[in-house]
Amino acid sequence: MSGELIRLGLAGLGTVGTGLAKILASNADWIQRRLGRQVVIKSALVRDPTKVRDLPSRMNIALATSMDDLLQDPELDIIVELMGGLDAPYRLISAALARGKAVVTANKALLAERGNELFSLAAKHGAALYYEASVAGGIPIVQVLKESLAGNRIKALTGILNGTANYILTEMTDRGLDFQTALGQAQAKGYAEADPTLDIQGMDAAHKLVLLIRLAYGEDYPLSELPVQGISHVDPQDIIFADQFGFRVKLIAQVRHSQGGLDAGVFTALVRQEHILGKVDGPFNAVLVEGDAVGPLMLYGQGAGDLPTGSAVLADIMALARAGCSPNNTGFPEIVLPPAAILSPDHVRSRHYFRFTVLDRPGVLAVIAGVFGQRNISIAQMVQKGSSSGRNVPVVFITHSAQARDVTAAVREIDTQSFITAPSVHYRIL
Ligand SMILES: NC(=O)c1ccc[n+]([C@@H]2O[C@H](COP(=O)([O-])OP(=O)(O)OC[C@H]3O[C@@H](n4cnc5c(N)ncnc54)[C@H](OP(=O)(O)O)[C@@H]3O)[C@@H](O)[C@H]2O)c1
């Protein structure tokens, strides 16, 4: 990377690839001023070279349809993988790293599934594997954890990491939509993919969380062991009850260092309306980090989109252009990060929201309160809606902090009672 130009081999010229091309064109002078060199896309790998593309005029990019065109070009300084998917990008990235070539990727799914292999390969060949755009789009959280907060012990990291889910929950809250209508609206506005499964089932946020855990704690938390809950089950009546108690419903990705281990997961939670994360609405993302020295620190911004994500990809390209050949991929010197010390979910403590659907008859509250009492769950607030028909009324409780094991046992016991007429609902409170 020593010439006048930084030459990129771009794999993928879709949303993010085109966004990167647009920033390189519009900010070319500024990038040259900062680096002392120009950054150019020399060639781009696509599936369909005949497709009409919204590229900046005067940008001369050679289209390629074979990975080998990129891998065998000695002039390329950096391979930028923006294809998405798992197998093809794995083949490209591993082949590039094995040749000692620097790689930039936005592919969180691949790094969450096979990051161990790819980071080991990169370390073995002294090659860079940078991935700022893979977590929270335009928000520069990877660099912040790797460099800016490197001297802090991270006590906790809490994020709203999926813009689609956050948009859907915001529309359900502010406009009273049901889940399916809000999802359809997210798709119509281009916030949700045609197949939104990864977003609404929490897996996209889970991919990002395991990457953040590596960066914050230097430990490998297997994706398969991460508790993950999505939002498709969220019932509008819980959003209304949450609002009455002063909360908003959010899809939260969180890791906390507690009792010598990591308590991590993706879950639907109630967040106080005045909490800084309670105010993150629509398609926006945010990450709240609590370092032992820096204290609380929050990053907020656009978690997706062509220009915000392209901005993060370009940050990696410019960092590599400056760093030359001394990559800092994981932020830790080990070739393979140790396995995470995972705190059993049973021991996790938090406040809870419960909604039970019950027959409206005397004695019901006393039974529920009794079960809670036996399990050390202390009630902070309660609402019961009466019913003229005497059937199927919701009873809602907000509790003080309780252990997950006790909560699970209490729900199991209450659900066996004859007065329960529908499965109970319970969420953590942040
Ligand atoms: N979109 C976002 O806002 C966003 C935000 C953060 C991270 N990301 C990540 O960024 C990556 C790219 O996302 P995107 O939204 O830009 O995707 P996209 O719009 O679907 O674009 C994918 C591009 O890759 C090309 N491609 C896909 N598979 C290929 C293959 N096997 N061989 C050759 N070319 C192939 C496609 O070619 P054709 O154009 O010919 O079809 C297209 O140009 C993904 O990993 C995604 O998770 C995206």
The ligand as a MOL file (V3000), in Angstrom:
LIG
                    3D

  0  0  0     0  0            999 V3000
M  V30 BEGIN CTAB
M  V30 COUNTS 48 52 0 0 0
M  V30 BEGIN ATOM
M  V30 1 N -27.6730 -2.6420 3.3110 0
M  V30 2 C -27.2700 -2.1620 4.4720 0
M  V30 3 O -27.7500 -1.1070 4.9180 0
M  V30 4 C -26.2120 -2.8800 5.2730 0
M  V30 5 C -25.8270 -2.3580 6.5360 0
M  V30 6 C -24.7980 -2.9960 7.2450 0
M  V30 7 C -24.1970 -4.1210 6.7150 0
M  V30 8 N -24.6150 -4.6140 5.5140 0 CHG=1
M  V30 9 C -23.9530 -5.8040 4.9910 0
M  V30 10 O -23.2890 -5.4300 3.7870 0
M  V30 11 C -23.2760 -6.5340 2.8790 0
M  V30 12 C -23.8740 -6.0710 1.5390 0
M  V30 13 O -25.2080 -5.6710 1.7410 0
M  V30 14 P -26.0390 -4.9250 0.5820 0
M  V30 15 O -27.2980 -4.4700 1.2340 0
M  V30 16 O -25.1860 -3.9360 -0.0990 0 CHG=-1
M  V30 17 O -26.3600 -6.1480 -0.3970 0
M  V30 18 P -27.0160 -6.0820 -1.8720 0
M  V30 19 O -27.6360 -4.7650 -2.1070 0
M  V30 20 O -27.8350 -7.3000 -1.9990 0
M  V30 21 O -25.7520 -6.1990 -2.8480 0
M  V30 22 C -25.0060 -7.3690 -2.9740 0
M  V30 23 C -24.0300 -7.2080 -4.1300 0
M  V30 24 O -23.1690 -8.3330 -4.1670 0
M  V30 25 C -23.2410 -8.9740 -5.4510 0
M  V30 26 N -23.1940 -10.4170 -5.1940 0
M  V30 27 C -23.9160 -11.1210 -4.2880 0
M  V30 28 N -23.5660 -12.4170 -4.3000 0
M  V30 29 C -22.6240 -12.5390 -5.2530 0
M  V30 30 C -21.8810 -13.6250 -5.7590 0
M  V30 31 N -22.0510 -14.8730 -5.2810 0
M  V30 32 N -20.9760 -13.3950 -6.7170 0
M  V30 33 C -20.7920 -12.1420 -7.2110 0
M  V30 34 N -21.4700 -11.0540 -6.7690 0
M  V30 35 C -22.3730 -11.2580 -5.8160 0
M  V30 36 C -24.5560 -8.5160 -6.0810 0
M  V30 37 O -24.4230 -8.5400 -7.4770 0
M  V30 38 P -25.5970 -8.0360 -8.4710 0
M  V30 39 O -25.6800 -6.5250 -8.2450 0
M  V30 40 O -25.1530 -8.3630 -9.8240 0
M  V30 41 O -26.8400 -8.7240 -8.0190 0
M  V30 42 C -24.6780 -7.0960 -5.5060 0
M  V30 43 O -23.9710 -6.1810 -6.2880 0
M  V30 44 C -24.0480 -7.6570 3.5890 0
M  V30 45 O -23.1350 -8.5030 4.2450 0
M  V30 46 C -24.8990 -6.9150 4.6070 0
M  V30 47 O -25.2180 -7.7130 5.7400 0
M  V30 48 C -25.5980 -4.0100 4.7810 0
M  V30 END ATOM
M  V30 BEGIN BOND
M  V30 1 1 1 2
M  V30 2 2 2 3
M  V30 3 1 2 4
M  V30 4 1 4 5
M  V30 5 2 4 48
M  V30 6 2 5 6
M  V30 7 1 6 7
M  V30 8 2 7 8
M  V30 9 1 8 9
M  V30 10 1 8 48
M  V30 11 1 9 10
M  V30 12 1 9 46
M  V30 13 1 10 11
M  V30 14 1 11 12
M  V30 15 1 11 44
M  V30 16 1 12 13
M  V30 17 1 13 14
M  V30 18 2 14 15
M  V30 19 1 14 16
M  V30 20 1 14 17
M  V30 21 1 17 18
M  V30 22 2 18 19
M  V30 23 1 18 20
M  V30 24 1 18 21
M  V30 25 1 21 22
M  V30 26 1 22 23
M  V30 27 1 23 24
M  V30 28 1 23 42
M  V30 29 1 24 25
M  V30 30 1 25 26
M  V30 31 1 25 36
M  V30 32 1 26 27
M  V30 33 1 26 35
M  V30 34 2 27 28
M  V30 35 1 28 29
M  V30 36 1 29 30
M  V30 37 2 29 35
M  V30 38 1 30 31
M  V30 39 2 30 32
M  V30 40 1 32 33
M  V30 41 2 33 34
M  V30 42 1 34 35
M  V30 43 1 36 37
M  V30 44 1 36 42
M  V30 45 1 37 38
M  V30 46 2 38 39
M  V30 47 1 38 40
M  V30 48 1 38 41
M  V30 49 1 42 43
M  V30 50 1 44 45
M  V30 51 1 44 46
M  V30 52 1 46 47
M  V30 END BOND
M  V30 END CTAB
M  END
